[in-house]
Amino acid sequence: MRGVGFHLDERLNNTKERPLAANVPIPLSERLDQLVGILDEAGKGRISRKELVSALLLAAPPDPDELNELLEIYRKATVRDAVIENEASNKLVKRGNVIELPMKRPPGPRSSKRYP
């Protein structure tokens, strides 16, 4: 079986893609939308979820101890840790110690202007 060749100096965002089939907790999916919205609000241009996830993967440390530390943080994290408190999150339904997050969003780039 042959692999796929890449020039080592080619920009990652121009290379052939492979689907990343990963299910994440809904609060983390919402956090991703919030992060994309924060970039949009800051005037950083239209950023896709795919592009932000790719940037975060590239920034992940290759050191096993550092990666394990990140895993431990994730495993102990709560929904409260995932939700970013900002203007957009203030529009989400909150009842006491419960927050209601959207189940599905329309496809395409996220923007805090379009979605709460």
Summary of the structure (lengths in Angstrom):
residues: 116
radius of gyration: 16.8
end to end distance: 46.6
largest distance: 55.8
contacts: 215
relative contact order: 0.18
helix: 43%
strand: 5%
